[in-house]
Amino acid sequence: MAFKQWVRAPGSIAATVLLLGGLAGCAQAPIQLAEMGSFHVGGREVLITGKPVKEIALTANGVPAKFDPNGLYQVEQMYVQYFIPKSPRGALPILLWHGGGLTGVTYETTPDGREGWLNFFVRKGWATYNSDAVERGRSGFAMSPEIFPTEPLFLTKENPFERFRIGQGAGSYNKDVAKMKPLPGSQFPIEAYDNFTKQNVPRWTSTDAPTIAAYTALVDKVCPCVVVVHSQAGLFGARVAEARPDKVKALVMVEPAAVGPIEDAPKMKNVPVLAIYGDYIEQDSRWPTIRGNGIRFYDALRAAGGSVDMVDLPKAGIKGNSHMVMMDRNSDTVAALIQNWLVSRGLYK
């Protein structure tokens, strides 16, 4: 594979263009691992008191048992799964952090069955850690409002199609794929959209602090490392990099929905950043503001002496990407762009 070198334009915007394609058609050799496993990290204990004792049948037609909800609970831990290649080439582990209402499944397999970024980076020889954030998936969740003070949010099937720049806004989703209205040239595999919605899980709006605490505990456990964040996790990546700039050696921000307070940007001046944005942003109701907030953060980071490479994919010749960049049909092309940037930072053997 051949790539153009990183070219710096005004504003330090970096563009990498894939010259030779065929990524999806390449024969894939079996992945060879030296080790794989999982663990939980972070969390705390909470004592609940004052609740009534109930009698509950725990199985259908079972004998009722007394259930006492009072006592000590383990909450706010995070599940992490890791994959260590047999012949590692990444100089450091790479950590994959997903977005809101999602889990680590984001990086495992695309909705239409192609290999996800997890496989891509493991194949490239990176020790890869994929996690379910606090209150997601195998991390488990806690009682509301006793522990999580707000109610969980659930997404309708229409919501991601209309909000993640897959479809043409309100009313663009339809159960009949032939009647869906995707954005022109969209790379999202809409025929597999139902599979994507099966990945959606409830999320809370009041768990940022415990989530950042758990990600910080993960970084303390396995880093120095590279961190790749998506959407909601943009905030988490920035906050952890600010707190642990000696351990986060590079931060890849894929369409970060938030990046943290601008005044804190100088804290991560020694953490090189790659920021990636997809297509259709200008005509969206929310994303021009979201990206603008990101640009102000990157400018503050550069002013403090930091390094930021920002890539607008359509300007780099990579077109049609939705918010779910790692699931689009050209996901391997974007992963290769990230890989090339990491090589340019001296993080690959």
Disulfide bonds with the S-S distance in Angstrom:
Cys223-Cys225 1.98
